[in-house]
Amino acid sequence: MGSNNKIGNYLVSAGFITEKQLKRVLEVQNNYSGAKRFGEIVIELGMLSETEFIRVLSDKLRIPFLDIGNVRINEQAAGKIPEAIARKYTVIGVNIQGGRLVVATEDPINFNILEDIKITAGMDIFPVFAARSAILKTIEKIYQRRQVEGVVEFVNQQITEESEADDGSEERIESAPIVKLAVTIVEQAFLADATDIHIEPFEKHTKIRIRINGDLIELMNISNAAHNSLTTRIKLISNMNIAEKRIPQDGRFSQEVNGVKLDIRVSSLPTVNGEKLVMRILSAGGAALRKVTELGMTDYNYKMYEKMLKCPHGLILVTGPTGSGKTTTLYSSLEEVAEPDVNVVTVEDPVEKRIDGINQVQINNKSGMTFAAALRSILRQDPDIIMIGEMRDEETAEIGIRAAITGHLVFSTLHTNDAASTITRLIDMGVPAYMAASSLIGVVAQRLVKILCGKCKIKRFTSAEENELLGINKSIEVYEAVGCSECSNTGYKGRTAIHEIIHCTGSIKEIIVNGADKELIERKAKENGARMLSDNAADLVIAGKTSIKEFLRVTYSI
């Protein structure tokens, strides 16, 4: 406990947590009788993210921190540690420097672990700090990569030998190779941070692709003979009708990877070559929610949004196209405002992540549980904070607005191109201008922008036309995407969000009441200091973080 007090006191003195929070952590740890480590509880209670806590320890103990998710792992170094040892101690060999093995670990001061690895590897060890979740993910990537090719080859060979005319029989779909293949596909997609899996039948083969950073990347190809067995296996565990192959179907199943329970939504579509399946990967728990500070907002935008979140009641809208990170922003916002003494209720379609302490309602149109019906019921449940997955129609918008006016803090989304047009869209949906003006706290418009791969991006100077696009008066150095093995030949690695925030102050409310003119709202917001989406995207290009091509992609409709 003495060691925990030292770490806790350090966190308090450095301003990361308060005395009250430290006391709470020690109480919870005492309830677990020491079975949970201090850091685990700090992270679970949402006081610090895993990476933030590891960085604090790194500074305190003066041991280097390594973000292993963004470094290239030396295969020879990784091979020095057997898989069983890597999993047992949650370590991974990262590199070999000066005759020493650089080892990423969550516990770099554990002499026994380091000595065991030293004996096993036959080399001196140089430990570096890394987050446990990142190490586990890297272990899976490194050791499973070697297994994937073997699984695919075995499946293709076995099924082709058994029968060229695959009938998708029950014996075939429950066979070990098919089950292993289905599990491996989900595991590999999750470890690559993919959002979707596409299983696509073609004339001569079936292609399996995964969506990473918005791009579809080929994961593997399997023989046509295995296609029916694989799709039938996935439909079976998704509670879909395996005998029906002529109409689209929807289903879902769960799978655990690295201790994280995944909720997989499945959609089938008949094509001329067979059924195409698309699986959307959603975390059903285990993965920590992002904090508002981790959403990629600029300092100005963060201060503006923080001010909006402090409003006791009213409506906050998050807008953007599908896949722009709206749900992540909403969940982070709920995490920010949810306190033990408030009742938080959400209405979602679907519930994308289950959150402790928040009452989440799943829409079911077939049974009559629509957004409007759910909202009416929720208002009788004494809520303080309400999150509406989407304001789809006039009825939902009106109920949400009335809830905001009558003392509730309401979060929701709309599909519009920018923040100003969101306000006019509300009026177009039939919400009276005076109600929109009195209820709206503000609007956040956002997009996800791909970040250039640091290993392969190349430098060039901007043209006069590009200078005009970026709002600059002279040519500057910018970067272009190239593509390498590190970024799956896409030229990009990871994404960040750009935001446009309009805080509905008195002057903007007045414009809304007088007709909600989009251009006037935008002009007044700029006068108040707001920066538009295109401004934030241009900043990323100028900073060398993204390309002009990506700038044009995300701003084409703005």
C-alpha positions in Angstrom: 0.0 0.0 0.0 3.0 2.3 0.7 4.0 2.1 -3.0 0.5 2.9 -4.1 0.4 5.9 -1.7 3.7 7.2 -3.3 2.2 6.9 -6.8 -1.1 8.4 -5.7 0.7 11.3 -4.0 2.7 11.9 -7.1 -0.4 12.0 -9.2 -2.0 14.5 -6.8 1.1 16.7 -6.6 1.3 16.7 -10.4 -2.3 17.7 -10.7 -3.5 14.6 -12.5 -6.0 13.6 -9.8 -7.4 15.2 -6.6 -7.0 14.1 -3.0 -10.7 13.0 -3.0 -10.1 10.8 -6.1 -7.0 9.3 -4.5 -9.0 8.3 -1.5 -11.6 6.8 -3.7 -9.0 4.7 -5.6 -7.5 3.4 -2.3 -11.0 2.5 -1.0 -11.8 0.5 -4.2 -8.5 -1.2 -4.1 -9.0 -2.2 -0.5 -12.4 -3.7 -1.4 -10.6 -5.9 -3.9 -8.2 -6.9 -1.1 -5.2 -6.0 -3.3 -6.3 -8.3 -6.2 -6.3 -5.2 -8.5 -3.4 -2.9 -9.0 -3.6 0.8 -8.3 -3.2 1.8 -11.9 -6.0 -0.6 -13.1 -8.4 1.1 -10.7 -7.4 4.6 -11.7 -8.0 3.7 -15.4 -11.3 1.8 -14.7 -12.7 4.8 -12.8 -11.9 7.0 -15.8 -9.5 9.3 -13.9 -6.7 8.8 -16.5 -6.5 6.8 -19.7 -4.2 3.8 -19.8 -1.6 5.7 -21.9 -1.8 8.8 -19.6 -1.1 6.6 -16.5 1.8 4.8 -18.2 3.3 8.2 -19.2 3.1 9.4 -15.7 4.8 6.3 -14.4 7.4 6.7 -17.1 8.2 10.3 -16.0 8.3 9.3 -12.3 10.5 6.3 -12.7 12.6 7.8 -15.5 12.1 4.8 -17.8 11.4 5.5 -21.5 7.8 5.2 -22.7 7.2 3.6 -26.1 4.0 3.9 -28.2 4.5 0.5 -29.7 1.3 0.8 -31.8 3.2 3.4 -33.9 6.6 1.7 -34.2 7.9 -1.0 -36.5 8.6 -4.2 -34.6 11.8 -6.0 -35.4 10.8 -9.6 -36.2 14.1 -10.9 -35.1 13.7 -9.1 -31.7 10.2 -10.4 -31.3 11.4 -14.0 -32.1 13.9 -13.9 -29.2 10.9 -14.2 -26.8 8.8 -17.4 -27.2 5.1 -16.8 -27.5 4.3 -18.5 -24.2 6.7 -16.2 -22.3 5.4 -13.1 -24.2 1.8 -14.0 -23.1 2.8 -15.0 -19.6 4.5 -11.7 -18.8 2.7 -9.4 -21.3 6.0 -8.4 -23.0 7.2 -8.1 -26.6 10.7 -7.8 -28.1 10.8 -4.6 -30.0 14.3 -4.1 -31.3 18.0 -5.0 -30.8 20.3 -2.1 -30.0 23.9 -2.4 -29.0 23.7 -6.1 -28.3 20.7 -5.6 -25.9 17.1 -6.7 -26.5 14.7 -3.8 -26.2 11.6 -5.2 -24.4 8.2 -3.4 -24.1 6.6 -4.2 -20.8 3.9 -2.8 -18.4 6.1 -3.6 -15.4 9.7 -2.6 -16.2 10.9 -2.7 -12.6 10.0 -6.4 -12.0 13.4 -7.9 -11.7 12.2 -11.5 -11.8 10.4 -11.0 -15.1 13.4 -9.3 -16.7 15.8 -12.0 -15.4 13.6 -14.8 -16.9 13.5 -13.0 -20.3 17.2 -12.4 -20.2 17.9 -16.1 -19.6 15.4 -17.2 -22.3 16.6 -14.7 -24.9 20.3 -15.1 -24.0 20.8 -11.3 -24.1 20.9 -8.3 -21.8 17.5 -6.6 -21.5 16.7 -2.9 -21.9 13.1 -2.5 -20.7 10.7 0.3 -21.9 7.2 1.2 -20.6 4.3 0.4 -22.9 0.5 0.2 -22.3 -0.8 -3.3 -21.5 -3.5 -3.2 -24.2 -1.0 -2.1 -26.9 1.4 -4.9 -25.9 -1.4 -7.5 -26.0 -2.5 -6.3 -29.5 1.1 -6.4 -30.8 1.6 -9.9 -29.4 -1.5 -11.0 -31.3 -0.3 -9.3 -34.5 3.2 -10.8 -34.4 2.4 -14.3 -33.4 -0.9 -14.7 -35.2 0.4 -13.4 -38.5 2.4 -16.6 -38.7 -0.7 -18.7 -38.1 -3.1 -17.0 -40.5 -1.4 -18.2 -43.7 -1.4 -21.7 -42.3 -5.1 -21.6 -41.5 -6.1 -20.3 -44.9 -3.9 -22.8 -46.7 -5.3 -25.7 -44.7 -8.9 -24.6 -45.2 -8.5 -24.2 -49.0 -6.7 -27.5 -49.3 -9.0 -29.6 -47.1 -12.3 -28.2 -48.5 -11.1 -28.5 -52.1 -10.1 -32.1 -51.5 -13.4 -33.0 -49.9 -15.6 -31.5 -52.5 -15.4 -29.0 -55.3 -19.2 -28.4 -55.0 -19.4 -27.0 -51.5 -22.9 -27.6 -50.1 -22.5 -25.8 -46.8 -23.6 -28.9 -44.9 -23.8 -28.8 -41.1 -20.8 -31.1 -40.7 -18.7 -28.8 -43.0 -19.6 -25.6 -41.3 -18.9 -27.0 -37.8 -15.5 -28.4 -38.9 -12.5 -27.1 -37.0 -10.9 -25.4 -40.0 -14.0 -23.3 -40.9 -14.6 -22.4 -37.2 -11.0 -21.4 -36.9 -11.1 -19.4 -40.1 -14.2 -17.4 -38.9 -12.6 -16.7 -35.6 -9.3 -15.7 -37.2 -10.9 -13.2 -39.6 -12.5 -11.3 -36.7 -9.3 -11.4 -34.6 -7.1 -10.1 -37.5 -9.6 -7.3 -38.3 -9.8 -6.2 -34.6 -6.0 -6.3 -34.2 -5.7 -4.1 -37.3 -8.2 -1.6 -35.8 -10.6 -2.3 -38.6 -14.2 -1.1 -38.4 -15.8 -3.5 -41.0 -15.1 -6.9 -42.6 -16.3 -7.6 -46.2 -16.6 -11.2 -47.4 -17.0 -10.9 -51.1 -17.6 -13.9 -53.5 -16.2 -13.6 -57.1 -16.2 -16.0 -60.0 -12.8 -17.6 -59.1 -12.2 -16.8 -55.5 -13.7 -15.2 -52.4 -12.0 -12.0 -51.2 -11.9 -10.9 -47.6 -11.2 -7.2 -47.0 -11.2 -5.0 -43.9 -11.8 -1.3 -43.6 -9.0 0.6 -41.9 -9.0 4.4 -41.7 -11.9 4.4 -44.2 -10.0 2.4 -46.8 -10.7 -1.2 -47.7 -7.5 -3.4 -47.4 -7.3 -7.0 -48.6 -6.8 -9.4 -45.7 -6.9 -12.7 -47.5 -8.3 -14.7 -50.3 -10.0 -18.1 -49.9 -11.2 -20.6 -52.5 -14.8 -20.5 -53.7 -15.2 -24.0 -52.3 -14.9 -22.6 -48.8 -17.3 -19.7 -49.3 -20.6 -21.3 -48.5 -19.3 -23.0 -45.4 -17.8 -19.8 -44.1 -20.9 -17.6 -44.8 -23.2 -20.3 -43.4 -21.0 -20.6 -40.2 -21.2 -16.8 -39.7 -25.0 -16.7 -40.4 -25.5 -19.6 -37.9 -23.8 -17.9 -35.0 -25.6 -14.6 -36.0 -29.0 -16.2 -35.6 -29.8 -15.7 -39.3 -31.8 -18.2 -41.4 -29.1 -20.3 -43.1 -31.6 -21.8 -45.5 -32.6 -18.4 -46.9 -30.1 -17.1 -49.5 -32.3 -15.1 -51.8 -33.0 -12.1 -49.6 -30.9 -9.8 -47.4 -30.7 -10.6 -43.7 -29.3 -8.9 -40.5 -27.9 -10.6 -37.4 -25.3 -10.2 -34.7 -22.9 -12.3 -32.6 -20.3 -11.8 -29.9 -16.6 -12.8 -29.8 -13.9 -12.1 -27.3 -10.4 -11.0 -28.5 -7.7 -10.1 -25.9 -10.2 -9.9 -23.1 -12.4 -7.4 -25.1 -15.9 -8.5 -25.9 -16.8 -7.6 -29.4 -20.4 -7.1 -30.7 -20.4 -8.0 -34.4 -23.3 -6.8 -36.5 -23.8 -8.9 -39.7 -25.5 -8.0 -42.9 -26.0 -10.5 -45.8 -26.7 -9.5 -49.5 -27.3 -12.0 -52.4 -25.1 -11.4 -55.4 -24.6 -13.2 -58.7 -21.7 -15.2 -57.2 -23.2 -16.0 -53.8 -23.9 -14.2 -50.6 -21.8 -11.2 -49.6 -21.4 -10.6 -45.9 -20.4 -7.3 -44.2 -19.6 -7.4 -40.5 -19.4 -4.2 -38.4 -17.1 -4.5 -35.4 -18.4 -2.8 -32.2 -16.8 -3.0 -28.8 -19.4 -4.3 -26.3 -17.2 -3.5 -23.3 -13.6 -3.8 -22.1 -12.3 -1.0 -24.3 -12.1 2.3 -22.5 -14.1 5.3 -23.7 -12.2 8.2 -25.1 -12.2 11.3 -23.1 -13.3 14.6 -24.6 -9.6 15.7 -24.4 -8.7 12.8 -26.7 -11.1 13.7 -29.5 -8.5 15.8 -31.4 -10.1 19.2 -30.8 -7.9 22.3 -31.1 -7.4 24.3 -27.9 -10.1 26.8 -28.9 -12.6 24.1 -29.9 -12.0 22.2 -26.6 -12.6 25.3 -24.5 -15.7 26.1 -26.4 -17.1 22.6 -26.1 -16.2 22.4 -22.4 -18.2 25.6 -21.9 -21.2 24.0 -23.7 -21.0 20.9 -21.6 -21.3 22.9 -18.4 -24.7 24.1 -19.4 -27.3 22.5 -17.0 -30.0 22.1 -19.7 -30.5 22.6 -23.4 -29.6 20.8 -26.7 -26.2 19.9 -28.1 -26.1 18.6 -31.6 -23.3 16.7 -33.3 -23.4 16.5 -37.1 -21.5 14.9 -39.9 -21.8 12.1 -42.5 -21.9 8.4 -41.6 -18.5 7.3 -40.2 -17.4 10.7 -39.1 -17.0 9.8 -35.4 -20.3 11.3 -34.1 -21.1 8.4 -31.8 -17.6 8.6 -30.3 -18.0 12.3 -29.5 -21.4 11.6 -28.0 -20.2 8.8 -25.8 -17.2 10.9 -24.6 -19.5 13.8 -23.8 -21.8 11.5 -21.8 -18.7 10.2 -19.9 -17.8 13.9 -19.2 -21.1 14.9 -17.8 -22.4 11.7 -16.2 -22.0 11.9 -12.4 -23.2 9.4 -9.7 -26.1 11.8 -8.8 -27.6 12.1 -12.3 -29.8 9.8 -14.3 -28.5 9.4 -17.9 -30.7 7.6 -20.5 -29.9 7.0 -24.2 -32.0 6.0 -27.1 -29.9 4.3 -29.8 -30.2 2.3 -33.0 -28.1 0.3 -32.5 -26.4 0.5 -29.1 -22.8 0.7 -30.2 -21.1 0.4 -26.8 -22.5 -0.6 -23.5 -21.5 1.8 -20.7 -21.7 1.1 -17.0 -23.9 3.5 -15.1 -25.9 4.7 -18.1 -29.4 3.4 -19.1 -29.3 2.5 -22.8 -32.4 1.8 -24.8 -32.2 -0.2 -28.1 -34.7 0.9 -30.9 -36.9 -1.9 -32.3 -39.1 -0.6 -35.1 -40.8 -3.9 -35.6 -42.1 -3.9 -32.1 -43.1 -0.3 -32.2 -40.1 0.9 -30.1 -39.3 3.9 -32.4 -37.2 6.9 -31.4 -40.4 9.0 -30.7 -42.0 6.2 -28.6 -38.9 5.5 -26.6 -38.4 9.3 -25.9 -42.0 9.6 -24.6 -41.3 6.8 -22.2 -37.9 8.1 -21.2 -39.4 11.5 -20.2 -41.5 9.6 -17.6 -38.3 7.9 -16.2 -37.1 11.1 -14.4 -33.9 11.6 -16.6 -31.4 14.4 -16.1 -29.4 13.8 -19.3 -30.8 12.3 -22.5 -28.9 11.1 -25.6 -30.9 10.6 -28.8 -29.0 8.6 -31.4 -30.4 10.6 -34.2 -33.2 13.2 -34.8 -34.7 11.4 -37.8 -38.0 13.2 -38.1 -40.1 16.1 -37.0 -41.7 14.2 -34.1 -38.3 13.1 -32.6 -36.9 16.6 -33.0 -39.9 18.2 -31.4 -39.8 15.9 -28.3 -36.0 16.4 -28.0 -36.4 20.2 -28.2 -39.2 20.2 -25.6 -37.1 18.0 -23.3 -34.2 20.5 -23.6 -36.5 23.5 -22.9 -38.1 21.8 -19.8 -34.8 21.3 -17.9 -33.0 18.3 -19.5 -29.5 18.2 -21.1 -30.1 16.6 -24.5 -27.5 15.3 -26.9 -28.3 14.2 -30.4 -27.1 13.9 -34.0 -28.2 15.1 -37.5 -26.9 14.4 -40.9 -25.8 17.8 -42.3 -22.7 19.1 -43.9 -21.7 21.8 -41.4 -22.7 23.4 -38.1 -24.7 26.4 -39.5 -26.8 24.3 -41.9 -27.7 22.0 -38.9 -29.6 24.9 -37.4 -31.5 25.7 -40.6 -32.3 21.9 -40.9 -34.0 21.9 -37.5 -36.3 24.7 -38.7 -36.9 22.9 -42.0 -38.0 19.8 -40.0 -40.8 21.9 -38.5 -39.3 23.0 -35.2 -40.5 26.6 -34.5 -37.6 29.1 -34.7 -38.2 30.5 -31.2 -38.0 26.9 -29.7 -34.8 26.1 -31.6 -33.2 29.4 -30.5 -34.2 28.9 -26.8 -33.1 25.3 -26.6 -29.9 25.1 -28.6 -26.6 25.3 -26.7 -24.5 24.7 -29.7 -23.6 22.5 -32.7 -20.5 20.5 -33.4 -19.8 19.5 -37.0 -17.0 17.0 -37.6 -15.1 14.9 -40.1 -12.4 12.2 -39.7 -9.1 13.0 -41.5 -6.5 10.4 -42.4 -3.0 11.0 -41.0 0.0 10.5 -43.3 2.3 7.6 -42.6 5.5 9.0 -41.1 7.6 6.3 -42.7 6.8 6.9 -46.4 5.3 10.4 -46.8 7.2 12.6 -49.3 7.8 16.4 -49.3 6.9 18.9 -52.1 5.9 22.6 -52.5 2.4 23.8 -53.0 1.2 25.4 -56.3 -0.5 28.8 -56.6 -3.9 27.1 -56.8 -3.2 25.1 -53.7 -2.1 28.2 -51.8 -5.5 29.7 -52.5 -7.2 26.6 -51.3 -5.2 26.6 -48.0 -5.7 30.4 -47.5 -1.9 31.2 -47.7 -0.1 33.7 -49.8 3.2 31.8 -50.6 4.3 28.3 -51.4 5.1 26.1 -48.5 6.3 22.5 -48.0 3.6 19.9 -47.7 3.5 16.1 -47.8 1.9 13.5 -50.1 0.9 9.9 -49.4 3.1 7.2 -50.9 2.4 3.8 -49.3 4.6 1.2 -47.6 4.3 -2.1 -45.7 4.0 -0.1 -42.5 0.7 1.5 -43.6 -0.6 -1.4 -45.8 0.4 0.6 -48.9 -2.3 3.2 -48.2 0.1 6.1 -47.4 -1.9 6.8 -44.2 -1.8 5.5 -40.6 -4.5 6.5 -38.2 -7.1 9.2 -38.3 -7.9 12.4 -36.3 -11.1 14.5 -36.1 -11.6 18.0 -37.2 -14.3 20.1 -35.7 -16.4 23.2 -36.4 -18.2 24.4 -33.3 -20.9 27.1 -33.2 -21.8 28.1 -29.6 -25.3 29.6 -29.8 -24.8 32.9 -28.0 -27.3 35.7 -27.8 -26.4 37.2 -31.2 -26.7 33.8 -32.9 -30.0 33.1 -31.2 -31.3 36.4 -32.5 -30.4 35.4 -36.1 -32.2 32.0 -35.6 -35.4 33.7 -34.3 -35.3 36.1 -37.3 -35.2 33.4 -39.9 -32.1 31.2 -39.3 -30.1 32.3 -42.4 -27.1 29.9 -42.8 -24.7 32.6 -44.2 -25.5 35.0 -41.4 -25.1 32.4 -38.7 -21.7 31.3 -40.1 -20.5 34.9 -40.4 -21.5 35.7 -36.8 -19.8 32.5 -35.6 -16.6 33.5 -37.3 -16.8 36.9 -35.7 -17.1 35.1 -32.4 -13.9 33.2 -33.1 -15.2 29.9 -34.6 -13.0 28.2 -37.2 -14.7 26.3 -40.0 -14.0 22.6 -40.9 -11.9 23.7 -44.0 -9.8 26.0 -41.7 -9.0 23.1 -39.4 -8.3 20.7 -42.3 -5.9 23.3 -43.9 -4.1 23.6 -40.5 -3.4 19.8 -40.7 -2.0 20.1 -44.2 0.2 23.0 -43.3 1.4 21.1 -40.2 2.4 18.1 -42.4 0.0 15.8 -40.8 -2.3 15.1 -43.8 -2.2 15.6 -47.6 -3.9 18.1 -49.9 -5.7 15.1 -51.5 -7.2 14.3 -48.1 -8.0 18.0 -47.5 -10.0 18.0 -50.8 -11.8 14.8 -49.9 -13.1 15.9 -46.5 -14.0 19.5 -47.6 -15.6 18.8 -51.0 -19.1 19.2 -49.7 -18.5 22.0 -47.2 
